Amino acid sequence: MEKLEVGEVFTISDENDVEQEVEVIGTLTIEGTDYAAVSFVEDLQTETEEDIDIFFLKVDEDGDFEAIESDDEFEKVSSAFDEMMNEEE
């Protein structure tokens, strides 16, 4: 898979097979695993920065997106993204 770029928009399906467009707002590699921070395009266009829901997806070896299953992994990724965003400010 090509490297994800910030600003890239793609469609994902939720557990009810409802498709939503999401935009990449950050990428990070932790211990050899790629992750993307994404938010719904609709939210990014209409909400203030404080109201934007951000969630993280794991990119598997085939370039497909997976949910982060464990709380420990989520916390690790969330903390790393927070650090990265604070450094950019």
C-alpha positions, -999 to +999 in steps of 0.1 A: +000+000+000+011+035-007+019+057+023-011+074+037-010+112+034-025+138+057-056+151+040-064+119+021-101+110+021-114+075+019-146+056+027-150+031+055-180+010+065-191+007+101-205-024+118-239-018+102-223-015+067-230+023+066-204+040+046-187+072+059-160+094+044-131+100+066-100+122+063-066+114+075-055+140+100-022+123+110-002+091+106+023+074+128+044+043+129+048+026+163+070-005+167+067-012+129+029-009+128+013+020+108-016+039+123-039+067+110-058+093+130-090+100+111-121+120+114-154+121+095-152+145+066-186+159+075-174+167+110-143+184+097-164+206+075-190+217+100-177+214+135-152+235+155-119+219+164-131+211+199-161+191+186-142+168+161-142+131+169-109+116+161-103+079+160-074+056+151-071+028+126-044+003+123-030-004+089-024-041+084+004-056+062-020-057+032-028-020+036-063-026+049-076-008+080-084-026+112-099-014+144-076-013+174-088-041+196-070-037+229-072-008+254-035-009+259-028-005+222-053+023+219-037+041+248-003+037+233-014+051+199-035+079+215-006+091+236+018+090+207-005+110+185-011+135+213+027+140+217+031+144+179+003+170+177+017+189+207+051+191+191+036+205+159+018+234+177 
